[in-house]
Structures are given as structure tokens and as C-alpha cells.
Amino acid sequence: MSRPLDFERERRSWPHAEASRFVAAAGTRIHVQILGEGPPLLLLHGTGASTHSFRDLAPRLAGSYRVVMIDLPSHGFSGRPRGRGSTITGMRDCLAETLDRLGIEPAFAAGHSAGAAVILRMTLDGKIAPRQIVSLNGALLPFPGVAAHLFPGLAKLLFLNPVAPRFFSWRARHGNAVARLMESTGSRIPSEGVAYYERLLASPAHVEGALSMMANWDLDGLKRDLPRLAVPLTLVVGSRDRAIPPEVSHRVARMVREAEVVTLAGLGHLAHEEAPQQTAEAMLQAFAALVSPPPARPGMHPDCAARPNS
């Protein structure tokens, strides 16, 4: 098993390294960054990323919230937890333990891509009780058709091959492979942002973590449980997202009792890195619009029937 990125070696040029700390949870070390003061806001990145993806977004939120960013298990500077840490429920438990060790109960929560799925799973299972959730281009539903079996199966084959993560990390250090990968999501992020992904994907441990997460990801249970969500949900989508079609968020909005879709025109899957100010404004507006108190039972609505949104 490869070791995670060396924080001491990377910290001099890593975004918000001064806000970093490590928490012992699930038998490993989890990397956390905390910025600002105010009600706690949990921010989770997506597959293959790290806290760096919020480098420009987080300071725009930190004026009103205590922003808590966590590297997902086996991503970035976080180690590989014991048990089934790469599954959605394994990540749920590891992150819940991390927050418990920090003594933080998020008042608000937001996640990008697969991070949004983790946020919703934690809420539905009562691990956190946010008053409002924001999904940023959330990967919230299973892949349609044959892709539902093809992509996880391919990721599992690659993960089980010990040479694959080292090959991918070698590719990340050569040519424009990472830049092309970023562009394939429909986003155009600054060269500085691409460079951070290059550093991450040059790490075999980080690649292993991303592949393991893809190989073990199962959203069928989340899809089944979404109608029980009792927390207001704002789905922020980039109109040019080529990784997760915007229609996914519209489908989720029709499944959840209290949900709305906010479209960011001309932005892709990494909208929060392309246009951090615009994304922050959408998030702040969603949080400020909250008028209802938190539910009595976190994540659950007593009426399990879905009420489609108009």
C-alpha cells in the first residue's frame, strides 16, 4: 500500500497549508483545513481531488462561516482507513468520526460531485444534521444503462492491478494528460489549478484512492433514500458539465421534497474552480434564504413519499 502525499514536503506551496491539521480517525490520519469564523460549514471535494479544489471558494465563504474542508479518505494527505473506507458508507463513518474528534457539528454542508453524495448519505443516516445542503454538480445517481456496470468494473480491475496506479501517476508527470482530463469535464481552470491536480495524480497513493472509490461506489441506496431527505437542498449545476449531466440534478430535485436547481451558465464540472465568486454567491444566497428550523429527526422526513418539485 502506497503512502499518502508528504505534507511536510508539499506544505510550502499548498493552498491554505497554515489552516491544516491532522485528526486520528478510523485507524489513520485525516487531513483537515479550517478557515473563518461563524456557523460550521462542511465542504467535501469529489473523487480524485482534495481540499485544494476549494482554494479560491473557501475564503469567499469564510467571512460568514467556519469552513471545514476534509481530504476524503485515501485522497490528498489523508491516509487509508481501516475497513471499507472507499465505500460511501465507509467514508460516511470515517468523516463522522473525524468531525466528532474535532468537536464540530456542521450547521451547513456542501459537496462537489461525489462529495455531495457523501454529504447526503451522512445526513440521511443521522451522522450530521445540517440546516441546508448545497450540491455542486453532484454525482448523486447511478450511471445509466451499461455504464453502471462498466465503469465500476473497469476501476476495480485497474485498482486490483498493482502496476496501474503507478502508470497513471507516471502519465500525470508527462505531457498534457492532466490538462486534457480537466478540459474533458467541460471546465477551463487556471494553469495553477491544473498544476495542483498534476501533483495529486503523480502520487500512486492518491490514484489508488480514487480508483478504489470508483470501484466500490454504489449509489443505488442513495437513490432509494433521497425521497426521505428532510433538509432543504440546493443543486448548483454548471450548464457545460460534461462529467455529470445537469439533468441528473433536475431529476434529484424532482425526487426530494424541498429542492431547487441553480444553473451557472457556461461553466463545467469544476465550476467552483472556474468561477469561485459566482459559486460562492450562489451558496451564500442558498444559506441566507433558509427560514425553516432544522428537522426534529436529522435527514429523515416522517412522510417517506416523494413530492415532486415544480
Residue, then its C-alpha position, 0 to 999 in steps of 0.5 A: m500500500s502506497r503512502p499518502l502525499d508528504f505534507e511536510r514536503e508539499r506544505r510550502s506551496w499548498p493552498h491554505a497549508e497554515a489552516s491544516r491539521f491532522v485528526a486520528a480517525a478510523g485507524t489513520r490520519i485525516h487531513v483537515q483545513i479550517l478557515g473563518e469564523g461563524p456557523p460550521l460549514l462542511l465542504l467535501h471535494g469529489t473523487g480524485a481531488s482534495t481540499h485544494s479544489f476549494r482554494d479560491l471558494a473557501p475564503r469567499l465563504a469564510g467571512s460568514y462561516r467556519v469552513v471545514m474542508i476534509d481530504l476524503p479518505s485515501h485522497g490528498f494527505s489523508g491516509r487509508p482507513r481501516g475497513r471499507g473506507s472507499t465505500i460511501t458508507g465507509m467514508r460516511d463513518c470515517l468523516a463522522e468520526t473525524l468531525d466528532r474528534l474535532g468537536i464540530e457539528p456542521a450547521f451547513a454542508a456542501g459537496h462537489s460531485a461525489g462529495a455531495a453524495v457523501i454529504l447526503r448519505m451522512t445526513l440521511d443516516g443521522k451522522i450530521a444534521p445540517r440546516q441546508i445542503v448545497s450540491l455542486n454538480g453532484a454525482l448523486l445517481p447511478f450511471p445509466g444503462v451499461a455504464a453502471h456496470l462498466f465503469p465500476g468494473l473497469a476501476k476495480l480491475l485497474f485498482l486490483n492491478p498493482v502496476a496501474p496506479r503507478f502508470f497513471s501517476w507516471r502519465a500525470r508527470h508527462g505531457n498534457a494528460v492532466a490538462r486534457l482530463m480537466e478540459s474533458t469535464g467541460s471546465r477551463i481552470p487556471s494553469e495553477g489549478v491544473a498544476y495542483y491536480e498534476r501533483l495529486l495524480a503523480s502520487p500512486a497513493h492518491v490514484e489508488g484512492a480514487l480508483s478504489m472509490m470508483a470501484n466500490w461506489d454504489l449509489d443505488g441506496l442513495k437513490r432509494d433514500l433521497p425521497r426521505l431527505a428532510v433538509p432543504l437542498t440546493l443543486v448548483v449545476g454548471s450548464r457545460d458539465r460534461a462529467i455529470p449531466p445537469e439533468v441528473s440534478h433536475r431529476v434529484a430535485r424532482m425526487v426530494r421534497e424541498a429542492e431547487v436547481v441553480t444553473l451557472a451558465g457556461l461553466g463545467h464540472l469544476a465550476h467552483e474552480e472556474a468561477p469561485q465568486q459566482t459559486a460562492e454567491a450562489m451558496l451564500q444566497a442558498f444559506a441566507a434564504l433558509v427560514s425553516p428550523p432544522p428537522a426534529r429527526p436529522g435527514m429523515h422526513p416522517d412522510c417517506a413519499a416523494r413530492p415532486n418539485s415544480 
